Amino acid sequence: MPTFYVLPARAQTGEHFQSYLGSIFPGLAWMRSELSDLAETLAQAAEAQPGVYVVFAEDLAEGIDLETGLMQSFGAELGDEIVVVRPGRNLTVAHVERRRLGFQTRAAG
């Protein structure tokens, strides 16, 4: 069954990724203009897994709810898993919500 990961905007996701990369590559830095590319690279790596789809916040239509947007624009179907990732105040912390499309929300780690 497909899983749709709904991430923050590319620049914000790239900022989180940059923070992590800085911890394992001390002294390296990425320009703000490169953050969207970092996010795209991360999404491509995730989408190499079977049944995984990555959706960035700015790709969702405004004015409609998340589930409808995923079904209309990305082919999601009832029962597919949705994982919504929202950043916390600290870049290293993210709030994750997992649910099946068409079913009640349940919070995760």
C-alpha positions, -999 to 999 in steps of 0.1 A, spaced: 0 0 0 15 34 -9 28 58 16 26 96 10 51 117 30 39 152 32 69 175 40 73 212 47 82 234 17 114 225 -1 134 254 14 124 245 49 130 207 44 164 216 29 172 237 60 165 207 82 187 185 60 214 211 60 214 211 98 219 174 98 246 174 71 265 201 91 267 177 120 284 150 100 304 173 77 317 200 101 329 231 83 307 226 52 279 250 44 252 252 18 239 284 3 202 293 8 197 288 -30 208 252 -27 183 242 1 156 232 -24 180 210 -42 189 193 -9 152 186 -3 147 172 -38 177 149 -34 163 136 -1 129 131 -18 145 112 -46 163 89 -22 130 82 -3 111 76 -35 135 49 -46 117 28 -20 87 9 -34 54 26 -28 68 58 -14 57 93 -26 70 126 -13 48 157 -15 61 191 -5 37 216 11 40 240 -18 28 214 -43 -5 210 -25 -35 230 -38 -46 258 -16 -81 259 -2 -88 222 -1 -81 197 26 -50 175 26 -67 142 18 -86 157 -12 -55 173 -25 -35 141 -23 -63 122 -41 -68 148 -68 -32 158 -75 -12 128 -65 -34 97 -71 -38 88 -34 -66 64 -26 -86 55 5 -65 34 28 -32 47 16 -9 58 44 -2 95 49 27 107 70 26 144 77 59 159 89 58 193 106 89 210 119 92 220 155 108 252 168 141 234 169 154 224 135 163 189 147 128 182 160 99 173 138 63 164 146 50 134 127 14 124 122 5 90 106 -29 80 93 -47 61 66 -64 82 40 -101 83 49 -95 73 86 -90 91 118 -56 107 127 -31 91 150 0 109 163 34 92 161 68 99 176 
